[in-house]
Amino acid sequence: MQKASATHLALTDNQAVAKDIKLLVLDIDGTIAGHSNTISEPVKQAIVAAQARGIQVAIATGRMYRSALRFHQDIGSTLPLMAYQGAWIQDPITRKIHRHWAVSREIAYQLLDYFEQPELRSLLSVHFYINDQLYVRELTRETKIYAERSDITPIPVGDLRQALTNEPTKILALCDDTDVIDKLLGNLRRQYTPAELYLTTSVATFFEATNASVNKGTAVRYLAEELLGLQLANVMAIGDNFNDVEMLEYVGLGVAMGNAPAGVQAIAQWVAPSVEQDGAAVAIEKFLL
């Protein structure tokens, strides 16, 4: 199938694929929520129109479950919510947790030791997500901004080792300097194999680590195939960053946002306008309505 550029794509194959779509999976930040941190009316209307055609809609996000819940409710989804890159999959209606894959305490200690090296400690805001709560060493500027957007209350504990009574669902390191994050990602990818740890960036300033079996691709596969009995040809997904790559590669129709990095756009079958131009709505209307 052809790769896409901007808003031009030969539709012959994709029209046929789109007819088979029964599940639409959406990322949140940079995809259905931009600077406003809300879903615009055009995007909401497009989602509702897709649902009216019998297409089920789900959320797959790097956000905490509690932070993503309002978006799940805004779109009227009746499916389990895939949070923490898919490490935590829970049905908000029944409250059943279908999956919770955590990072081992041993690796969490190792990562914390790495982050606390003298040359890194002052540069990074480190987040541990345990039992859907956010634990931090201290309330840095970056953490306060993150918490406000996520609508959650961080729990400062000083030494994060005190929080490791349970295994963390996700570990995140924030830094406004994207070069620091790029170097961090490169160094730790040399230190840990994909079989040991899943490492990614959800935005250029967020380094994220989860269980090796976790990514949005495995989460969407679980939802589609095991819970809904669908095949990959029945699934469309829209995302905007490197944590969406596995999801976009798995589905029958993968759409990247116009604000996505070039490397993400390159693996998508179509590239929508940016989030601020309601690109998700454009993609839904183009392929599903």
Protein Blocks (a to p, Z undefined) as FASTA:
>chain_A
ZZdehjbccfklmmmmmmmpcbdcddfehplpcfkopacfklmmmmmmmmmnopacdddd
fbdfklmmmmmmmnopabdcdeehhpaccdfklopafbdcdddfklmmmmmmmmmgmklm
mmpccdddeehiacdfbdcfklmmmmmmnopacddehjaklmmmbccfbdcdddfblklm
mmmmmmmmmmpcfkloccddfbfklccdddfkbcfklmmmmmmmmmnopafklpccddfb
fklmmmmmmpmbdcddfkbcfklmmmpmbdcddfklommmmmmmmmmZZ
